[in-house]
Each structure stands twice: as C-alpha cells, then as structure tokens.
Amino acid sequence: MIGSLIYYTDTHAFFDHFHDEIEELREQYEDELGEPLRISGDLKNWLAWLEFEGLAYHMVNDDLGLGI
C-alpha cells in the first residue's frame, strides 16, 4: 500500500527529510502521554512510521471528517 516506505533505506530517507516535523510530533505525543515513547527496533524506521500514521490519522479525522 505504501510503496515508498517499504525498506529501511526508504524510511531512513523519509525520516531525514522530515526530521524536524517528526521530532515535533514525537514531543507532542510524549507530552500527551506524560512519558517518553518506547521505541523498539530501528529508531528512524519507527519514527518515520509514527509520523506517516499520525499524518494519515489526522487527514482522515480533520480533513475528511470521518471521525475514526
């Protein structure tokens, strides 16, 4: 489904390109949770997917108003 985020080289490039936005989102999540995120596995891959899935979630809820 997400052809551009299949391999670690893809997710690492995505992370590097959107580093500032990803770090901002991570800080927001940690503030909401009141604790650090528990990242397992490859850091860049994990955070790239966090950003991508967060963006998709907000697009569905905010832009399309589907209320998932």
Chimera marker file (.cmm) of the C-alpha trace (Angstrom):
<marker_set name="trace">
<marker id="1" x="0.000" y="0.000" z="0.000" r="1" g="1" b="0" radius="0.5"/>
<marker id="2" x="2.787" y="2.434" z="0.879" r="1" g="1" b="0" radius="0.5"/>
<marker id="3" x="5.326" y="1.746" z="-1.823" r="1" g="1" b="0" radius="0.5"/>
<marker id="4" x="7.725" y="4.479" z="-0.812" r="1" g="1" b="0" radius="0.5"/>
<marker id="5" x="8.159" y="3.215" z="2.778" r="1" g="1" b="0" radius="0.5"/>
<marker id="6" x="8.981" y="-0.441" z="2.267" r="1" g="1" b="0" radius="0.5"/>
<marker id="7" x="12.697" y="-0.652" z="3.007" r="1" g="1" b="0" radius="0.5"/>
<marker id="8" x="14.807" y="0.851" z="5.770" r="1" g="1" b="0" radius="0.5"/>
<marker id="9" x="16.568" y="2.988" z="3.171" r="1" g="1" b="0" radius="0.5"/>
<marker id="10" x="13.138" y="4.454" z="2.320" r="1" g="1" b="0" radius="0.5"/>
<marker id="11" x="12.079" y="5.091" z="5.911" r="1" g="1" b="0" radius="0.5"/>
<marker id="12" x="15.509" y="6.489" z="6.793" r="1" g="1" b="0" radius="0.5"/>
<marker id="13" x="15.320" y="8.932" z="3.865" r="1" g="1" b="0" radius="0.5"/>
<marker id="14" x="11.779" y="9.914" z="4.928" r="1" g="1" b="0" radius="0.5"/>
<marker id="15" x="12.984" y="10.449" z="8.497" r="1" g="1" b="0" radius="0.5"/>
<marker id="16" x="15.967" y="12.522" z="7.382" r="1" g="1" b="0" radius="0.5"/>
<marker id="17" x="13.781" y="14.679" z="5.120" r="1" g="1" b="0" radius="0.5"/>
<marker id="18" x="11.084" y="15.295" z="7.742" r="1" g="1" b="0" radius="0.5"/>
<marker id="19" x="13.282" y="15.187" z="10.854" r="1" g="1" b="0" radius="0.5"/>
<marker id="20" x="12.037" y="18.439" z="12.386" r="1" g="1" b="0" radius="0.5"/>
<marker id="21" x="8.368" y="17.573" z="11.888" r="1" g="1" b="0" radius="0.5"/>
<marker id="22" x="8.888" y="14.062" z="13.255" r="1" g="1" b="0" radius="0.5"/>
<marker id="23" x="10.661" y="15.345" z="16.361" r="1" g="1" b="0" radius="0.5"/>
<marker id="24" x="7.861" y="17.872" z="16.927" r="1" g="1" b="0" radius="0.5"/>
<marker id="25" x="5.256" y="15.119" z="16.677" r="1" g="1" b="0" radius="0.5"/>
<marker id="26" x="7.245" y="12.864" z="18.990" r="1" g="1" b="0" radius="0.5"/>
<marker id="27" x="7.476" y="15.628" z="21.599" r="1" g="1" b="0" radius="0.5"/>
<marker id="28" x="3.735" y="16.239" z="21.282" r="1" g="1" b="0" radius="0.5"/>
<marker id="29" x="2.947" y="12.554" z="21.844" r="1" g="1" b="0" radius="0.5"/>
<marker id="30" x="5.323" y="12.353" z="24.804" r="1" g="1" b="0" radius="0.5"/>
<marker id="31" x="3.729" y="15.447" z="26.365" r="1" g="1" b="0" radius="0.5"/>
<marker id="32" x="0.271" y="13.908" z="25.939" r="1" g="1" b="0" radius="0.5"/>
<marker id="33" x="1.405" y="10.587" z="27.408" r="1" g="1" b="0" radius="0.5"/>
<marker id="34" x="3.465" y="12.149" z="30.175" r="1" g="1" b="0" radius="0.5"/>
<marker id="35" x="6.360" y="9.790" z="29.458" r="1" g="1" b="0" radius="0.5"/>
<marker id="36" x="8.831" y="9.007" z="26.689" r="1" g="1" b="0" radius="0.5"/>
<marker id="37" x="7.738" y="6.815" z="23.795" r="1" g="1" b="0" radius="0.5"/>
<marker id="38" x="9.006" y="3.244" z="23.996" r="1" g="1" b="0" radius="0.5"/>
<marker id="39" x="10.746" y="2.843" z="20.678" r="1" g="1" b="0" radius="0.5"/>
<marker id="40" x="11.666" y="-0.671" z="19.668" r="1" g="1" b="0" radius="0.5"/>
<marker id="41" x="13.838" y="-1.703" z="16.776" r="1" g="1" b="0" radius="0.5"/>
<marker id="42" x="15.256" y="0.741" z="14.273" r="1" g="1" b="0" radius="0.5"/>
<marker id="43" x="14.810" y="4.326" z="15.546" r="1" g="1" b="0" radius="0.5"/>
<marker id="44" x="14.462" y="6.062" z="12.179" r="1" g="1" b="0" radius="0.5"/>
<marker id="45" x="12.089" y="3.417" z="10.826" r="1" g="1" b="0" radius="0.5"/>
<marker id="46" x="9.910" y="3.505" z="13.936" r="1" g="1" b="0" radius="0.5"/>
<marker id="47" x="9.668" y="7.304" z="13.988" r="1" g="1" b="0" radius="0.5"/>
<marker id="48" x="9.089" y="7.542" z="10.225" r="1" g="1" b="0" radius="0.5"/>
<marker id="49" x="6.092" y="5.238" z="10.565" r="1" g="1" b="0" radius="0.5"/>
<marker id="50" x="4.868" y="7.161" z="13.612" r="1" g="1" b="0" radius="0.5"/>
<marker id="51" x="4.842" y="10.343" z="11.529" r="1" g="1" b="0" radius="0.5"/>
<marker id="52" x="3.247" y="8.695" z="8.498" r="1" g="1" b="0" radius="0.5"/>
<marker id="53" x="0.498" y="7.013" z="10.506" r="1" g="1" b="0" radius="0.5"/>
<marker id="54" x="-0.099" y="10.182" z="12.535" r="1" g="1" b="0" radius="0.5"/>
<marker id="55" x="-0.432" y="12.199" z="9.353" r="1" g="1" b="0" radius="0.5"/>
<marker id="56" x="-2.855" y="9.672" z="7.864" r="1" g="1" b="0" radius="0.5"/>
<marker id="57" x="-4.919" y="9.677" z="11.069" r="1" g="1" b="0" radius="0.5"/>
<marker id="58" x="-5.165" y="13.471" z="11.112" r="1" g="1" b="0" radius="0.5"/>
<marker id="59" x="-6.042" y="13.613" z="7.412" r="1" g="1" b="0" radius="0.5"/>
<marker id="60" x="-8.928" y="11.210" z="7.934" r="1" g="1" b="0" radius="0.5"/>
<marker id="61" x="-10.219" y="12.949" z="11.055" r="1" g="1" b="0" radius="0.5"/>
<marker id="62" x="-9.501" y="16.598" z="10.367" r="1" g="1" b="0" radius="0.5"/>
<marker id="63" x="-9.545" y="16.896" z="6.589" r="1" g="1" b="0" radius="0.5"/>
<marker id="64" x="-12.193" y="14.320" z="5.738" r="1" g="1" b="0" radius="0.5"/>
<marker id="65" x="-14.139" y="14.482" z="8.980" r="1" g="1" b="0" radius="0.5"/>
<marker id="66" x="-14.647" y="10.725" z="9.158" r="1" g="1" b="0" radius="0.5"/>
<marker id="67" x="-14.064" y="10.620" z="12.922" r="1" g="1" b="0" radius="0.5"/>
<marker id="68" x="-12.088" y="7.443" z="13.387" r="1" g="1" b="0" radius="0.5"/>
<link id1="1" id2="2" r="1" g="1" b="0" radius="0.2"/>
<link id1="2" id2="3" r="1" g="1" b="0" radius="0.2"/>
<link id1="3" id2="4" r="1" g="1" b="0" radius="0.2"/>
<link id1="4" id2="5" r="1" g="1" b="0" radius="0.2"/>
<link id1="5" id2="6" r="1" g="1" b="0" radius="0.2"/>
<link id1="6" id2="7" r="1" g="1" b="0" radius="0.2"/>
<link id1="7" id2="8" r="1" g="1" b="0" radius="0.2"/>
<link id1="8" id2="9" r="1" g="1" b="0" radius="0.2"/>
<link id1="9" id2="10" r="1" g="1" b="0" radius="0.2"/>
<link id1="10" id2="11" r="1" g="1" b="0" radius="0.2"/>
<link id1="11" id2="12" r="1" g="1" b="0" radius="0.2"/>
<link id1="12" id2="13" r="1" g="1" b="0" radius="0.2"/>
<link id1="13" id2="14" r="1" g="1" b="0" radius="0.2"/>
<link id1="14" id2="15" r="1" g="1" b="0" radius="0.2"/>
<link id1="15" id2="16" r="1" g="1" b="0" radius="0.2"/>
<link id1="16" id2="17" r="1" g="1" b="0" radius="0.2"/>
<link id1="17" id2="18" r="1" g="1" b="0" radius="0.2"/>
<link id1="18" id2="19" r="1" g="1" b="0" radius="0.2"/>
<link id1="19" id2="20" r="1" g="1" b="0" radius="0.2"/>
<link id1="20" id2="21" r="1" g="1" b="0" radius="0.2"/>
<link id1="21" id2="22" r="1" g="1" b="0" radius="0.2"/>
<link id1="22" id2="23" r="1" g="1" b="0" radius="0.2"/>
<link id1="23" id2="24" r="1" g="1" b="0" radius="0.2"/>
<link id1="24" id2="25" r="1" g="1" b="0" radius="0.2"/>
<link id1="25" id2="26" r="1" g="1" b="0" radius="0.2"/>
<link id1="26" id2="27" r="1" g="1" b="0" radius="0.2"/>
<link id1="27" id2="28" r="1" g="1" b="0" radius="0.2"/>
<link id1="28" id2="29" r="1" g="1" b="0" radius="0.2"/>
<link id1="29" id2="30" r="1" g="1" b="0" radius="0.2"/>
<link id1="30" id2="31" r="1" g="1" b="0" radius="0.2"/>
<link id1="31" id2="32" r="1" g="1" b="0" radius="0.2"/>
<link id1="32" id2="33" r="1" g="1" b="0" radius="0.2"/>
<link id1="33" id2="34" r="1" g="1" b="0" radius="0.2"/>
<link id1="34" id2="35" r="1" g="1" b="0" radius="0.2"/>
<link id1="35" id2="36" r="1" g="1" b="0" radius="0.2"/>
<link id1="36" id2="37" r="1" g="1" b="0" radius="0.2"/>
<link id1="37" id2="38" r="1" g="1" b="0" radius="0.2"/>
<link id1="38" id2="39" r="1" g="1" b="0" radius="0.2"/>
<link id1="39" id2="40" r="1" g="1" b="0" radius="0.2"/>
<link id1="40" id2="41" r="1" g="1" b="0" radius="0.2"/>
<link id1="41" id2="42" r="1" g="1" b="0" radius="0.2"/>
<link id1="42" id2="43" r="1" g="1" b="0" radius="0.2"/>
<link id1="43" id2="44" r="1" g="1" b="0" radius="0.2"/>
<link id1="44" id2="45" r="1" g="1" b="0" radius="0.2"/>
<link id1="45" id2="46" r="1" g="1" b="0" radius="0.2"/>
<link id1="46" id2="47" r="1" g="1" b="0" radius="0.2"/>
<link id1="47" id2="48" r="1" g="1" b="0" radius="0.2"/>
<link id1="48" id2="49" r="1" g="1" b="0" radius="0.2"/>
<link id1="49" id2="50" r="1" g="1" b="0" radius="0.2"/>
<link id1="50" id2="51" r="1" g="1" b="0" radius="0.2"/>
<link id1="51" id2="52" r="1" g="1" b="0" radius="0.2"/>
<link id1="52" id2="53" r="1" g="1" b="0" radius="0.2"/>
<link id1="53" id2="54" r="1" g="1" b="0" radius="0.2"/>
<link id1="54" id2="55" r="1" g="1" b="0" radius="0.2"/>
<link id1="55" id2="56" r="1" g="1" b="0" radius="0.2"/>
<link id1="56" id2="57" r="1" g="1" b="0" radius="0.2"/>
<link id1="57" id2="58" r="1" g="1" b="0" radius="0.2"/>
<link id1="58" id2="59" r="1" g="1" b="0" radius="0.2"/>
<link id1="59" id2="60" r="1" g="1" b="0" radius="0.2"/>
<link id1="60" id2="61" r="1" g="1" b="0" radius="0.2"/>
<link id1="61" id2="62" r="1" g="1" b="0" radius="0.2"/>
<link id1="62" id2="63" r="1" g="1" b="0" radius="0.2"/>
<link id1="63" id2="64" r="1" g="1" b="0" radius="0.2"/>
<link id1="64" id2="65" r="1" g="1" b="0" radius="0.2"/>
<link id1="65" id2="66" r="1" g="1" b="0" radius="0.2"/>
<link id1="66" id2="67" r="1" g="1" b="0" radius="0.2"/>
<link id1="67" id2="68" r="1" g="1" b="0" radius="0.2"/>
</marker_set>
